[in-house]
Amino acid sequence: MISIASGPEQPCSRCGSKLVKAEWDERVNKREVQVLWRCRNCNDEFVTVVASEDERTPETAVTGPFFTSLVIE
């Protein structure tokens, strides 16, 4: 598997095909997101690192209001 520091819409690093699909993404730190791509032509996998200015929303900010309303005392 190859790691490439670049943006989205990457051609396959092995065959050059543009038929690639993002399998998953993961925030590495505040500024970087890694994306795993899989080529539909040759099934090769490669990772790109994308710079991001957006910070991830904390899970408690998303789940807190929802789950606290379900608590019965």
Secondary structure, DSSP 4 states (H G I P E B T S, - for coil): -EEEES-SSPPPTTT--S-EEEEEEEE-SSSEEEEEEEETTT--EEEEEEE--PPPPPHHHHHHHHHHTT---
